[in-house]
Amino acid sequence: MIDQNARTTKGRAVIAGASGFVGRYLQDAFRQEGYDVVTIGRTGDAVWGNTLRVRELVDGAAIVVNMAGKSVNCRYGRRNRAEIIRSRVDTTLELAEAIRTSEHPTPLWLNASTATIYRHADDRPQDEATGELGEGFSVGVARAWEDALFAADLPGTRRVALRMAIVLGDGSALVPLLRLAQAGLGGPQHDGPWFPTPARLAAGTYHHDRHTHGRQRFSWVHIADVLGAIRFIRDHDELDGTVNVTSPNPSDNRTVMATIREAVGRRFGLPTWRWMLELGSFAIRTETELVLKSRWVVPTRLVQAGYEFRYPLLHGALADIIADRRAHRG
């Protein structure tokens, strides 16, 4: 049982989806800050499906942060699509019901979402006020995810959907890009024509060629700024609803790969074309959308509210991450 009279300096922080890259980082940071951290996931202080235990943990919590969701770094076959949706929507609904039925509902619930909810954009940046939502499987997942967060009637709980860009850190999606650059394959990734299949068209998983020539936009955020944004939102009651968590200085694919090459000391990197990416992604069981969709997303609400990014520029972010990797790996 949770002793409602037992309090640490900061109170209880519930981290759901705590086994992932971001979840582990948040656990450590919240503990260092003085929170009594408890976790919900496939393992932890409560497991998904144990409704009574989940409610016990969130009841009286100072903050709930949900990062649960199957990695999208996989092939979008029927089974994986179902699990990508279920792992986001069902867990969010379970938390919503636990908070709704709590005796002392948490005052703040931050739930992961994704900047991929916006359309393929190479004409202008997308923000919370003027951004246009896209279409296809990934966007449908993001819409359902946010609907699950905001559907319940929770008058005592401020809810925020964190529309996160690609998170950079040691252990993130950056790692395979670093390895490509070190192997001499760190050139730009070019869009181009590819064969659609009826199944992929029907599922919304086919990526349509936009002839970006390696200029597809790349929105990103350093993991330290994910934590920083969460703390900032916690301390600013006016922030609720959807918040873009992404660097104010998005880049593009060509520049990202060049910056990565510079960071690892490789002067040259071979470019890859759509047909090569399709064959390679099939071999390593992932999807080309992850590198070919143009994500041009900016954090207007955070900037206007006064948040100062610790890593606003890509070069500085990569330098920090690579220095950290070297320090921990000797």
QUIRAWO-V430033 format. One record per backbone hydrogen bond with DSSP energy under -0.5 kcal/mol. CO is the residue of the C=O (numbers start at 1). NH is the residue of the N-H. E is the energy in kcal/mol with one decimal. If there is no record, write none. Layout:
co=CO nh=NH e=E
co=CO nh=NH e=E
This chain:
co=1 nh=3 e=-0.6
co=2 nh=4 e=-0.9
co=3 nh=6 e=-1.3
co=11 nh=36 e=-2.7
co=12 nh=14 e=-0.5
co=12 nh=62 e=-2.2
co=12 nh=63 e=-1.4
co=13 nh=15 e=-0.6
co=13 nh=38 e=-2.4
co=14 nh=16 e=-0.6
co=14 nh=65 e=-3.1
co=15 nh=40 e=-1.8
co=16 nh=67 e=-3.0
co=17 nh=20 e=-0.9
co=20 nh=24 e=-2.6
co=21 nh=25 e=-1.4
co=22 nh=26 e=-2.5
co=23 nh=27 e=-2.2
co=24 nh=28 e=-1.9
co=25 nh=29 e=-2.1
co=26 nh=30 e=-2.9
co=27 nh=31 e=-2.2
co=28 nh=32 e=-2.2
co=29 nh=33 e=-1.4
co=30 nh=34 e=-0.6
co=30 nh=35 e=-2.4
co=31 nh=34 e=-1.3
co=34 nh=10 e=-1.4
co=35 nh=37 e=-1.0
co=36 nh=13 e=-1.9
co=38 nh=15 e=-2.7
co=39 nh=45 e=-0.7
co=39 nh=46 e=-1.2
co=40 nh=17 e=-2.4
co=40 nh=18 e=-0.9
co=41 nh=48 e=-1.3
co=46 nh=41 e=-1.9
co=47 nh=50 e=-2.1
co=49 nh=51 e=-1.6
co=50 nh=54 e=-2.4
co=51 nh=55 e=-2.4
co=52 nh=56 e=-2.1
co=53 nh=57 e=-1.9
co=54 nh=58 e=-2.1
co=55 nh=59 e=-2.0
co=58 nh=61 e=-2.0
co=61 nh=107 e=-0.6
co=63 nh=14 e=-2.6
co=64 nh=110 e=-2.9
co=65 nh=16 e=-3.1
co=65 nh=67 e=-0.6
co=66 nh=112 e=-2.8
co=72 nh=74 e=-2.1
co=75 nh=77 e=-1.4
co=77 nh=81 e=-2.8
co=78 nh=82 e=-2.2
co=79 nh=83 e=-1.9
co=80 nh=84 e=-2.7
co=81 nh=85 e=-2.1
co=82 nh=86 e=-2.8
co=83 nh=87 e=-2.6
co=84 nh=88 e=-0.6
co=85 nh=88 e=-1.0
co=85 nh=89 e=-3.1
co=86 nh=90 e=-1.6
co=86 nh=91 e=-0.8
co=88 nh=92 e=-1.6
co=89 nh=93 e=-2.6
co=90 nh=94 e=-2.2
co=91 nh=95 e=-2.1
co=92 nh=96 e=-2.4
co=93 nh=97 e=-2.3
co=94 nh=98 e=-2.1
co=95 nh=99 e=-2.7
co=96 nh=100 e=-2.5
co=97 nh=101 e=-1.9
co=99 nh=102 e=-1.2
co=104 nh=60 e=-3.1
co=107 nh=158 e=-2.7
co=108 nh=64 e=-2.1
co=109 nh=160 e=-2.1
co=110 nh=66 e=-2.7
co=111 nh=162 e=-2.9
co=113 nh=164 e=-0.8
co=114 nh=117 e=-1.5
co=115 nh=118 e=-1.6
co=117 nh=134 e=-2.4
co=126 nh=298 e=-2.2
co=127 nh=131 e=-2.1
co=132 nh=119 e=-2.5
co=136 nh=140 e=-2.3
co=137 nh=141 e=-2.3
co=138 nh=142 e=-2.0
co=139 nh=143 e=-2.6
co=140 nh=144 e=-2.3
co=141 nh=145 e=-2.4
co=142 nh=146 e=-2.3
co=143 nh=147 e=-2.5
co=144 nh=148 e=-2.1
co=145 nh=149 e=-1.3
co=146 nh=150 e=-2.2
co=147 nh=151 e=-1.6
co=152 nh=154 e=-1.0
co=154 nh=157 e=-1.8
co=158 nh=109 e=-2.9
co=159 nh=241 e=-2.5
co=160 nh=111 e=-2.9
co=160 nh=162 e=-0.7
co=161 nh=163 e=-1.1
co=161 nh=243 e=-2.5
co=162 nh=113 e=-2.5
co=162 nh=164 e=-1.8
co=163 nh=245 e=-2.1
co=164 nh=115 e=-2.5
co=166 nh=221 e=-2.0
co=167 nh=173 e=-0.7
co=168 nh=223 e=-2.3
co=169 nh=171 e=-1.0
co=169 nh=172 e=-1.9
co=172 nh=175 e=-1.6
co=173 nh=177 e=-0.7
co=174 nh=178 e=-2.3
co=175 nh=179 e=-2.1
co=176 nh=180 e=-2.1
co=177 nh=181 e=-2.2
co=178 nh=182 e=-2.4
co=179 nh=183 e=-1.5
co=180 nh=185 e=-2.9
co=181 nh=184 e=-1.5
co=184 nh=270 e=-2.6
co=188 nh=190 e=-0.6
co=188 nh=272 e=-2.3
co=194 nh=196 e=-0.5
co=197 nh=201 e=-2.5
co=198 nh=202 e=-2.5
co=199 nh=203 e=-2.0
co=200 nh=204 e=-1.0
co=200 nh=205 e=-1.9
co=200 nh=206 e=-1.0
co=204 nh=137 e=-2.2
co=206 nh=208 e=-0.6
co=212 nh=215 e=-1.9
co=214 nh=254 e=-2.4
co=216 nh=253 e=-2.5
co=217 nh=295 e=-2.2
co=218 nh=251 e=-2.5
co=219 nh=166 e=-1.3
co=220 nh=247 e=-3.7
co=221 nh=168 e=-2.9
co=222 nh=225 e=-1.3
co=222 nh=226 e=-1.2
co=223 nh=227 e=-1.9
co=224 nh=228 e=-2.2
co=225 nh=229 e=-2.6
co=226 nh=230 e=-2.1
co=227 nh=231 e=-2.5
co=228 nh=232 e=-2.3
co=229 nh=233 e=-2.9
co=230 nh=234 e=-2.4
co=231 nh=235 e=-1.7
co=233 nh=236 e=-1.2
co=235 nh=237 e=-0.5
co=236 nh=239 e=-1.9
co=238 nh=240 e=-0.8
co=241 nh=161 e=-2.7
co=243 nh=163 e=-2.4
co=244 nh=246 e=-0.7
co=245 nh=165 e=-2.1
co=251 nh=218 e=-2.7
co=252 nh=256 e=-2.9
co=253 nh=257 e=-2.6
co=254 nh=258 e=-1.9
co=255 nh=259 e=-2.6
co=256 nh=260 e=-2.4
co=257 nh=261 e=-2.4
co=258 nh=262 e=-2.3
co=259 nh=263 e=-2.2
co=260 nh=264 e=-1.8
co=261 nh=265 e=-0.6
co=261 nh=266 e=-3.1
co=262 nh=265 e=-0.8
co=265 nh=267 e=-0.5
co=270 nh=187 e=-1.8
co=272 nh=190 e=-3.1
co=273 nh=276 e=-0.5
co=273 nh=277 e=-2.7
co=274 nh=278 e=-2.8
co=275 nh=279 e=-1.9
co=276 nh=280 e=-2.7
co=277 nh=281 e=-3.1
co=278 nh=282 e=-1.8
co=279 nh=283 e=-1.9
co=280 nh=284 e=-2.2
co=281 nh=286 e=-2.7
co=282 nh=285 e=-0.6
co=287 nh=290 e=-1.0
co=288 nh=291 e=-1.8
co=288 nh=292 e=-2.0
co=289 nh=293 e=-2.0
co=293 nh=295 e=-0.8
co=294 nh=121 e=-2.5
co=294 nh=296 e=-0.7
co=295 nh=297 e=-0.6
co=296 nh=126 e=-2.6
co=298 nh=300 e=-1.2
co=299 nh=303 e=-2.4
co=300 nh=304 e=-2.8
co=301 nh=305 e=-1.7
co=302 nh=306 e=-0.7
co=302 nh=307 e=-2.6
co=303 nh=306 e=-1.0
co=307 nh=309 e=-0.6
co=313 nh=317 e=-1.9
co=314 nh=318 e=-2.8
co=315 nh=319 e=-2.3
co=316 nh=320 e=-2.0
co=317 nh=321 e=-2.2
co=318 nh=322 e=-2.8
co=319 nh=323 e=-2.1
co=320 nh=324 e=-2.1
co=321 nh=325 e=-2.4
co=322 nh=326 e=-2.4
co=323 nh=327 e=-2.1
co=324 nh=328 e=-2.0
co=325 nh=329 e=-1.3
co=326 nh=330 e=-0.5
